[in-house]
Amino acid sequence: MDVNVELIENKLYVRVAGRLDTNTAPELEGSIKNSLDGVKELNLDLKDLDYISSAGLRIILMFHKQMTSNNGKLFVLSPKDEVMEVFDMTGFSTFLNIRE
């Protein structure tokens, strides 16, 4: 998995490529956690994410809850069809802000 993090004012942009699973989820969590101070908008660009497991879903849910409790927003950008299917099957698409 490749993670690229960019902070622009109070917006954090995180591009994730490859597979988000049990082995790689801690890396993504660490990359985001260390950059959230003062962030009001977290944008997860998933256009290059090929696979997401339940461990990846837990990370997204955790940050969704954290952003919501801090009066911020989490946006999921451009998920591939395979990832979108997982969001649909798990109900994540009902509460995530997804921008295609």
N, CA, C and O atoms as CSV, one atom per row, in Angstrom:
chain,resi,resn,atom,element,x,y,z
A,1,MET,N,N,0.841,-1.172,0.000
A,1,MET,CA,C,0.000,0.000,0.000
A,1,MET,C,C,0.890,1.240,0.000
A,1,MET,O,O,1.927,1.274,0.661
A,2,ASP,N,N,0.475,2.238,-0.738
A,2,ASP,CA,C,1.144,3.531,-0.746
A,2,ASP,C,C,0.190,4.569,-0.173
A,2,ASP,O,O,-0.999,4.579,-0.492
A,3,VAL,N,N,0.730,5.451,0.685
A,3,VAL,CA,C,-0.061,6.512,1.296
A,3,VAL,C,C,0.661,7.828,1.068
A,3,VAL,O,O,1.858,7.948,1.325
A,4,ASN,N,N,-0.086,8.816,0.581
A,4,ASN,CA,C,0.461,10.151,0.380
A,4,ASN,C,C,-0.431,11.122,1.139
A,4,ASN,O,O,-1.638,11.178,0.901
A,5,VAL,N,N,0.164,11.889,2.058
A,5,VAL,CA,C,-0.598,12.806,2.904
A,5,VAL,C,C,-0.190,14.238,2.591
A,5,VAL,O,O,0.995,14.564,2.530
A,6,GLU,N,N,-1.201,15.093,2.392
A,6,GLU,CA,C,-0.941,16.503,2.106
A,6,GLU,C,C,-1.927,17.356,2.899
A,6,GLU,O,O,-3.138,17.142,2.834
A,7,LEU,N,N,-1.407,18.314,3.641
A,7,LEU,CA,C,-2.223,19.225,4.430
A,7,LEU,C,C,-2.269,20.573,3.731
A,7,LEU,O,O,-1.231,21.185,3.480
A,8,ILE,N,N,-3.478,21.036,3.418
A,8,ILE,CA,C,-3.677,22.347,2.810
A,8,ILE,C,C,-4.644,23.098,3.711
A,8,ILE,O,O,-5.833,22.786,3.767
A,9,GLU,N,N,-4.113,24.099,4.418
A,9,GLU,CA,C,-4.865,24.859,5.421
A,9,GLU,C,C,-5.429,23.875,6.440
A,9,GLU,O,O,-4.654,23.185,7.102
A,10,ASN,N,N,-6.738,23.785,6.591
A,10,ASN,CA,C,-7.307,22.863,7.574
A,10,ASN,C,C,-7.938,21.631,6.909
A,10,ASN,O,O,-8.827,20.995,7.474
A,11,LYS,N,N,-7.462,21.308,5.699
A,11,LYS,CA,C,-7.958,20.148,4.963
A,11,LYS,C,C,-6.810,19.172,4.747
A,11,LYS,O,O,-5.741,19.541,4.260
A,12,LEU,N,N,-7.053,17.915,5.120
A,12,LEU,CA,C,-6.051,16.870,4.952
A,12,LEU,C,C,-6.477,15.978,3.791
A,12,LEU,O,O,-7.592,15.457,3.773
A,13,TYR,N,N,-5.586,15.809,2.831
A,13,TYR,CA,C,-5.822,14.953,1.670
A,13,TYR,C,C,-4.930,13.725,1.795
A,13,TYR,O,O,-3.709,13.843,1.905
A,14,VAL,N,N,-5.543,12.553,1.777
A,14,VAL,CA,C,-4.812,11.300,1.918
A,14,VAL,C,C,-5.128,10.429,0.719
A,14,VAL,O,O,-6.270,10.008,0.530
A,15,ARG,N,N,-4.102,10.156,-0.101
A,15,ARG,CA,C,-4.263,9.268,-1.253
A,15,ARG,C,C,-3.768,7.882,-0.858
A,15,ARG,O,O,-2.654,7.716,-0.363
A,16,VAL,N,N,-4.619,6.899,-1.089
A,16,VAL,CA,C,-4.303,5.524,-0.718
A,16,VAL,C,C,-4.323,4.666,-1.977
A,16,VAL,O,O,-5.282,4.703,-2.748
A,17,ALA,N,N,-3.260,3.897,-2.179
A,17,ALA,CA,C,-3.170,3.026,-3.356
A,17,ALA,C,C,-2.801,1.616,-2.919
A,17,ALA,O,O,-2.063,1.427,-1.952
A,18,GLY,N,N,-3.321,0.627,-3.641
A,18,GLY,CA,C,-2.978,-0.759,-3.350
A,18,GLY,C,C,-4.072,-1.457,-2.572
A,18,GLY,O,O,-5.251,-1.386,-2.920
A,19,ARG,N,N,-3.654,-2.146,-1.494
A,19,ARG,CA,C,-4.574,-2.933,-0.669
A,19,ARG,C,C,-4.609,-2.374,0.748
A,19,ARG,O,O,-3.569,-2.098,1.345
A,20,LEU,N,N,-5.812,-2.212,1.273
A,20,LEU,CA,C,-5.985,-1.780,2.655
A,20,LEU,C,C,-6.551,-2.967,3.422
A,20,LEU,O,O,-7.740,-3.275,3.338
A,21,ASP,N,N,-5.666,-3.629,4.177
A,21,ASP,CA,C,-6.056,-4.848,4.882
A,21,ASP,C,C,-5.408,-4.882,6.263
A,21,ASP,O,O,-4.892,-3.869,6.736
A,22,THR,N,N,-5.435,-6.027,6.897
A,22,THR,CA,C,-4.902,-6.174,8.256
A,22,THR,C,C,-3.443,-5.754,8.345
A,22,THR,O,O,-3.025,-5.175,9.348
A,23,ASN,N,N,-2.676,-6.036,7.320
A,23,ASN,CA,C,-1.246,-5.718,7.335
A,23,ASN,C,C,-0.961,-4.240,7.111
A,23,ASN,O,O,0.019,-3.715,7.637
A,24,THR,N,N,-1.800,-3.567,6.341
A,24,THR,CA,C,-1.507,-2.180,5.962
A,24,THR,C,C,-2.336,-1.141,6.716
A,24,THR,O,O,-1.986,0.039,6.719
A,25,ALA,N,N,-3.427,-1.562,7.353
A,25,ALA,CA,C,-4.292,-0.618,8.065
A,25,ALA,C,C,-3.547,0.182,9.142
A,25,ALA,O,O,-3.782,1.384,9.265
A,26,PRO,N,N,-2.655,-0.446,9.927
A,26,PRO,CA,C,-1.928,0.344,10.934
A,26,PRO,C,C,-1.082,1.466,10.331
A,26,PRO,O,O,-0.929,2.523,10.943
A,27,GLU,N,N,-0.540,1.247,9.151
A,27,GLU,CA,C,0.247,2.283,8.472
A,27,GLU,C,C,-0.638,3.484,8.119
A,27,GLU,O,O,-0.252,4.634,8.334
A,28,LEU,N,N,-1.819,3.207,7.579
A,28,LEU,CA,C,-2.737,4.291,7.237
A,28,LEU,C,C,-3.184,5.023,8.492
A,28,LEU,O,O,-3.236,6.252,8.515
A,29,GLU,N,N,-3.505,4.271,9.532
A,29,GLU,CA,C,-3.931,4.889,10.794
A,29,GLU,C,C,-2.859,5.833,11.322
A,29,GLU,O,O,-3.163,6.956,11.723
A,30,GLY,N,N,-1.619,5.389,11.325
A,30,GLY,CA,C,-0.519,6.224,11.813
A,30,GLY,C,C,-0.318,7.461,10.960
A,30,GLY,O,O,-0.063,8.545,11.485
A,31,SER,N,N,-0.430,7.313,9.664
A,31,SER,CA,C,-0.238,8.447,8.757
A,31,SER,C,C,-1.282,9.535,8.983
A,31,SER,O,O,-0.969,10.724,8.927
A,32,ILE,N,N,-2.511,9.128,9.238
A,32,ILE,CA,C,-3.583,10.095,9.429
A,32,ILE,C,C,-3.565,10.664,10.843
A,32,ILE,O,O,-3.675,11.876,11.033
A,33,LYS,N,N,-3.425,9.785,11.834
A,33,LYS,CA,C,-3.476,10.205,13.234
A,33,LYS,C,C,-2.480,11.318,13.537
A,33,LYS,O,O,-2.790,12.254,14.273
A,34,ASN,N,N,-1.291,11.213,12.971
A,34,ASN,CA,C,-0.230,12.178,13.240
A,34,ASN,C,C,-0.448,13.513,12.547
A,34,ASN,O,O,0.313,14.453,12.775
A,35,SER,N,N,-1.468,13.616,11.710
A,35,SER,CA,C,-1.668,14.824,10.910
A,35,SER,C,C,-3.012,15.506,11.156
A,35,SER,O,O,-3.353,16.441,10.432
A,36,LEU,N,N,-3.782,15.076,12.144
A,36,LEU,CA,C,-5.152,15.553,12.302
A,36,LEU,C,C,-5.331,16.818,13.135
A,36,LEU,O,O,-6.434,17.365,13.171
A,37,ASP,N,N,-4.301,17.294,13.796
A,37,ASP,CA,C,-4.451,18.491,14.636
A,37,ASP,C,C,-4.954,19.676,13.822
A,37,ASP,O,O,-4.308,20.091,12.860
A,38,GLY,N,N,-6.102,20.220,14.205
A,38,GLY,CA,C,-6.670,21.396,13.538
A,38,GLY,C,C,-7.359,21.117,12.223
A,38,GLY,O,O,-7.820,22.050,11.565
A,39,VAL,N,N,-7.444,19.857,11.816
A,39,VAL,CA,C,-8.056,19.496,10.535
A,39,VAL,C,C,-9.577,19.465,10.681
A,39,VAL,O,O,-10.109,18.840,11.599
A,40,LYS,N,N,-10.261,20.137,9.779
A,40,LYS,CA,C,-11.720,20.158,9.767
A,40,LYS,C,C,-12.305,19.328,8.627
A,40,LYS,O,O,-13.506,19.056,8.606
A,41,GLU,N,N,-11.458,18.927,7.681
A,41,GLU,CA,C,-11.930,18.122,6.551
A,41,GLU,C,C,-10.865,17.092,6.215
A,41,GLU,O,O,-9.723,17.436,5.909
A,42,LEU,N,N,-11.254,15.827,6.276
A,42,LEU,CA,C,-10.364,14.721,5.921
A,42,LEU,C,C,-10.882,14.126,4.624
A,42,LEU,O,O,-12.015,13.651,4.556
A,43,ASN,N,N,-10.039,14.157,3.591
A,43,ASN,CA,C,-10.397,13.645,2.267
A,43,ASN,C,C,-9.574,12.400,1.970
A,43,ASN,O,O,-8.352,12.470,1.844
A,44,LEU,N,N,-10.251,11.257,1.858
A,44,LEU,CA,C,-9.583,10.007,1.518
A,44,LEU,C,C,-9.778,9.731,0.037
A,44,LEU,O,O,-10.876,9.389,-0.401
A,45,ASP,N,N,-8.708,9.883,-0.727
A,45,ASP,CA,C,-8.752,9.638,-2.164
A,45,ASP,C,C,-8.461,8.155,-2.384
A,45,ASP,O,O,-7.333,7.702,-2.190
A,46,LEU,N,N,-9.482,7.405,-2.790
A,46,LEU,CA,C,-9.358,5.955,-2.940
A,46,LEU,C,C,-9.371,5.506,-4.396
A,46,LEU,O,O,-9.629,4.335,-4.679
A,47,LYS,N,N,-9.100,6.412,-5.315
A,47,LYS,CA,C,-9.191,6.044,-6.736
A,47,LYS,C,C,-8.191,4.955,-7.129
A,47,LYS,O,O,-8.406,4.248,-8.113
A,48,ASP,N,N,-7.100,4.813,-6.371
A,48,ASP,CA,C,-6.101,3.789,-6.668
A,48,ASP,C,C,-6.105,2.652,-5.648
A,48,ASP,O,O,-5.175,1.847,-5.610
A,49,LEU,N,N,-7.158,2.586,-4.816
A,49,LEU,CA,C,-7.290,1.493,-3.845
A,49,LEU,C,C,-7.976,0.326,-4.528
A,49,LEU,O,O,-9.091,0.455,-5.033
A,50,ASP,N,N,-7.294,-0.830,-4.540
A,50,ASP,CA,C,-7.815,-2.005,-5.243
A,50,ASP,C,C,-8.643,-2.925,-4.354
A,50,ASP,O,O,-9.501,-3.660,-4.844
A,51,TYR,N,N,-8.385,-2.884,-3.039
A,51,TYR,CA,C,-9.021,-3.843,-2.130
A,51,TYR,C,C,-9.117,-3.227,-0.742
A,51,TYR,O,O,-8.204,-2.527,-0.305
A,52,ILE,N,N,-10.226,-3.488,-0.043
A,52,ILE,CA,C,-10.384,-3.055,1.338
A,52,ILE,C,C,-10.981,-4.202,2.140
A,52,ILE,O,O,-11.973,-4.805,1.730
A,53,SER,N,N,-10.371,-4.503,3.289
A,53,SER,CA,C,-10.864,-5.558,4.175
A,53,SER,C,C,-11.600,-4.934,5.353
A,53,SER,O,O,-11.748,-3.714,5.427
A,54,SER,N,N,-12.056,-5.769,6.262
A,54,SER,CA,C,-12.744,-5.261,7.448
A,54,SER,C,C,-11.811,-4.389,8.294
A,54,SER,O,O,-12.272,-3.458,8.955
A,55,ALA,N,N,-10.521,-4.675,8.282
A,55,ALA,CA,C,-9.557,-3.840,9.023
A,55,ALA,C,C,-9.520,-2.434,8.427
A,55,ALA,O,O,-9.434,-1.452,9.165
A,56,GLY,N,N,-9.585,-2.331,7.117
A,56,GLY,CA,C,-9.626,-1.026,6.455
A,56,GLY,C,C,-10.919,-0.293,6.752
A,56,GLY,O,O,-10.919,0.921,6.955
A,57,LEU,N,N,-12.019,-1.028,6.777
A,57,LEU,CA,C,-13.313,-0.426,7.115
A,57,LEU,C,C,-13.293,0.126,8.535
A,57,LEU,O,O,-13.837,1.199,8.794
A,58,ARG,N,N,-12.666,-0.606,9.456
A,58,ARG,CA,C,-12.583,-0.130,10.843
A,58,ARG,C,C,-11.830,1.185,10.937
A,58,ARG,O,O,-12.216,2.068,11.703
A,59,ILE,N,N,-10.751,1.328,10.159
A,59,ILE,CA,C,-9.969,2.571,10.171
A,59,ILE,C,C,-10.824,3.725,9.653
A,59,ILE,O,O,-10.840,4.803,10.247
A,60,ILE,N,N,-11.530,3.501,8.557
A,60,ILE,CA,C,-12.381,4.553,7.993
A,60,ILE,C,C,-13.484,4.928,8.976
A,60,ILE,O,O,-13.770,6.111,9.163
A,61,LEU,N,N,-14.105,3.935,9.604
A,61,LEU,CA,C,-15.153,4.207,10.589
A,61,LEU,C,C,-14.600,4.997,11.772
A,61,LEU,O,O,-15.237,5.937,12.247
A,62,MET,N,N,-13.426,4.619,12.243
A,62,MET,CA,C,-12.811,5.310,13.371
A,62,MET,C,C,-12.581,6.785,13.049
A,62,MET,O,O,-12.890,7.652,13.866
A,63,PHE,N,N,-12.044,7.073,11.872
A,63,PHE,CA,C,-11.786,8.463,11.502
A,63,PHE,C,C,-13.073,9.214,11.187
A,63,PHE,O,O,-13.154,10.420,11.420
A,64,HIS,N,N,-14.078,8.522,10.661
A,64,HIS,CA,C,-15.380,9.153,10.451
A,64,HIS,C,C,-15.938,9.632,11.796
A,64,HIS,O,O,-16.388,10.771,11.919
A,65,LYS,N,N,-15.904,8.758,12.792
A,65,LYS,CA,C,-16.398,9.112,14.123
A,65,LYS,C,C,-15.582,10.247,14.739
A,65,LYS,O,O,-16.135,11.164,15.346
A,66,GLN,N,N,-14.269,10.172,14.574
A,66,GLN,CA,C,-13.401,11.207,15.147
A,66,GLN,C,C,-13.667,12.561,14.507
A,66,GLN,O,O,-13.762,13.570,15.205
A,67,MET,N,N,-13.786,12.590,13.186
A,67,MET,CA,C,-14.040,13.860,12.506
A,67,MET,C,C,-15.414,14.404,12.904
A,67,MET,O,O,-15.554,15.604,13.141
A,68,THR,N,N,-16.417,13.548,12.979
A,68,THR,CA,C,-17.764,13.977,13.352
A,68,THR,C,C,-17.783,14.549,14.767
A,68,THR,O,O,-18.422,15.572,15.014
A,69,SER,N,N,-17.091,13.896,15.695
A,69,SER,CA,C,-17.083,14.377,17.075
A,69,SER,C,C,-16.325,15.688,17.224
A,69,SER,O,O,-16.537,16.413,18.196
A,70,ASN,N,N,-15.447,16.006,16.280
A,70,ASN,CA,C,-14.688,17.263,16.296
A,70,ASN,C,C,-15.303,18.313,15.362
A,70,ASN,O,O,-14.639,19.278,14.982
A,71,ASN,N,N,-16.579,18.117,14.996
A,71,ASN,CA,C,-17.278,19.017,14.079
A,71,ASN,C,C,-16.588,19.145,12.724
A,71,ASN,O,O,-16.616,20.201,12.093
A,72,GLY,N,N,-15.974,18.059,12.297
A,72,GLY,CA,C,-15.335,18.028,10.989
A,72,GLY,C,C,-16.075,17.071,10.074
A,72,GLY,O,O,-17.123,16.533,10.430
A,73,LYS,N,N,-15.519,16.869,8.900
A,73,LYS,CA,C,-16.140,15.972,7.916
A,73,LYS,C,C,-15.076,15.069,7.307
A,73,LYS,O,O,-13.920,15.454,7.136
A,74,LEU,N,N,-15.506,13.863,6.988
A,74,LEU,CA,C,-14.671,12.930,6.247
A,74,LEU,C,C,-15.332,12.707,4.896
A,74,LEU,O,O,-16.528,12.423,4.820
A,75,PHE,N,N,-14.554,12.837,3.840
A,75,PHE,CA,C,-15.038,12.587,2.486
A,75,PHE,C,C,-14.232,11.450,1.869
A,75,PHE,O,O,-13.008,11.406,1.992
A,76,VAL,N,N,-14.926,10.537,1.208
A,76,VAL,CA,C,-14.289,9.461,0.455
A,76,VAL,C,C,-14.386,9.852,-1.010
A,76,VAL,O,O,-15.478,10.078,-1.531
A,77,LEU,N,N,-13.228,9.931,-1.675
A,77,LEU,CA,C,-13.173,10.410,-3.051
A,77,LEU,C,C,-12.874,9.278,-4.026
A,77,LEU,O,O,-11.931,8.512,-3.825
A,78,SER,N,N,-13.664,9.176,-5.061
A,78,SER,CA,C,-13.417,8.334,-6.238
A,78,SER,C,C,-13.104,6.871,-5.948
A,78,SER,O,O,-12.122,6.348,-6.474
A,79,PRO,N,N,-13.913,6.187,-5.122
A,79,PRO,CA,C,-13.616,4.764,-4.903
A,79,PRO,C,C,-13.887,3.947,-6.162
A,79,PRO,O,O,-14.829,4.218,-6.906
A,80,LYS,N,N,-13.037,2.938,-6.385
A,80,LYS,CA,C,-13.259,2.006,-7.499
A,80,LYS,C,C,-14.534,1.212,-7.247
A,80,LYS,O,O,-15.025,1.149,-6.120
A,81,ASP,N,N,-15.060,0.613,-8.295
A,81,ASP,CA,C,-16.296,-0.167,-8.188
A,81,ASP,C,C,-16.181,-1.279,-7.141
A,81,ASP,O,O,-17.128,-1.533,-6.397
A,82,GLU,N,N,-15.017,-1.942,-7.084
A,82,GLU,CA,C,-14.821,-3.042,-6.133
A,82,GLU,C,C,-14.918,-2.552,-4.693
A,82,GLU,O,O,-15.511,-3.214,-3.842
A,83,VAL,N,N,-14.339,-1.405,-4.431
A,83,VAL,CA,C,-14.373,-0.820,-3.084
A,83,VAL,C,C,-15.778,-0.309,-2.787
A,83,VAL,O,O,-16.269,-0.464,-1.668
A,84,MET,N,N,-16.421,0.290,-3.764
A,84,MET,CA,C,-17.779,0.790,-3.589
A,84,MET,C,C,-18.739,-0.352,-3.267
A,84,MET,O,O,-19.663,-0.180,-2.473
A,85,GLU,N,N,-18.526,-1.517,-3.879
A,85,GLU,CA,C,-19.352,-2.692,-3.581
A,85,GLU,C,C,-19.256,-3.064,-2.103
A,85,GLU,O,O,-20.258,-3.401,-1.472
A,86,VAL,N,N,-18.044,-3.001,-1.561
A,86,VAL,CA,C,-17.840,-3.315,-0.143
A,86,VAL,C,C,-18.572,-2.288,0.722
A,86,VAL,O,O,-19.221,-2.652,1.703
A,87,PHE,N,N,-18.469,-1.011,0.363
A,87,PHE,CA,C,-19.190,0.033,1.105
A,87,PHE,C,C,-20.701,-0.215,1.058
A,87,PHE,O,O,-21.394,-0.048,2.062
A,88,ASP,N,N,-21.204,-0.613,-0.107
A,88,ASP,CA,C,-22.641,-0.881,-0.253
A,88,ASP,C,C,-23.069,-2.099,0.571
A,88,ASP,O,O,-24.086,-2.057,1.263
A,89,MET,N,N,-22.293,-3.179,0.495
A,89,MET,CA,C,-22.648,-4.415,1.197
A,89,MET,C,C,-22.604,-4.248,2.716
A,89,MET,O,O,-23.372,-4.890,3.432
A,90,THR,N,N,-21.713,-3.394,3.207
A,90,THR,CA,C,-21.551,-3.227,4.657
A,90,THR,C,C,-22.392,-2.085,5.219
A,90,THR,O,O,-22.442,-1.897,6.435
A,91,GLY,N,N,-23.048,-1.326,4.354
A,91,GLY,CA,C,-23.849,-0.203,4.805
A,91,GLY,C,C,-23.063,1.085,4.983
A,91,GLY,O,O,-23.637,2.106,5.362
A,92,PHE,N,N,-21.773,1.059,4.720
A,92,PHE,CA,C,-20.947,2.257,4.862
A,92,PHE,C,C,-21.395,3.362,3.909
A,92,PHE,O,O,-21.250,4.546,4.210
A,93,SER,N,N,-21.939,2.970,2.764
A,93,SER,CA,C,-22.352,3.978,1.783
A,93,SER,C,C,-23.563,4.781,2.267
A,93,SER,O,O,-23.892,5.815,1.686
A,94,THR,N,N,-24.222,4.313,3.325
A,94,THR,CA,C,-25.379,5.039,3.840
A,94,THR,C,C,-24.979,6.212,4.727
A,94,THR,O,O,-25.771,7.136,4.913
A,95,PHE,N,N,-23.758,6.194,5.282
A,95,PHE,CA,C,-23.365,7.291,6.166
A,95,PHE,C,C,-22.089,8.011,5.739
A,95,PHE,O,O,-21.819,9.113,6.217
A,96,LEU,N,N,-21.310,7.417,4.859
A,96,LEU,CA,C,-20.104,8.100,4.384
A,96,LEU,C,C,-20.463,9.158,3.347
A,96,LEU,O,O,-21.405,8.991,2.573
A,97,ASN,N,N,-19.708,10.236,3.341
A,97,ASN,CA,C,-19.824,11.257,2.290
A,97,ASN,C,C,-18.927,10.817,1.137
A,97,ASN,O,O,-17.713,11.011,1.182
A,98,ILE,N,N,-19.522,10.226,0.107
A,98,ILE,CA,C,-18.754,9.675,-1.009
A,98,ILE,C,C,-18.910,10.592,-2.206
A,98,ILE,O,O,-20.020,10.913,-2.630
A,99,ARG,N,N,-17.770,11.005,-2.742
A,99,ARG,CA,C,-17.749,11.841,-3.951
A,99,ARG,C,C,-17.045,11.063,-5.046
A,99,ARG,O,O,-15.860,10.743,-4.948
A,100,GLU,N,N,-17.802,10.769,-6.089
A,100,GLU,CA,C,-17.231,9.949,-7.172
A,100,GLU,C,C,-16.552,10.770,-8.218
A,100,GLU,O,O,-16.026,10.222,-9.187
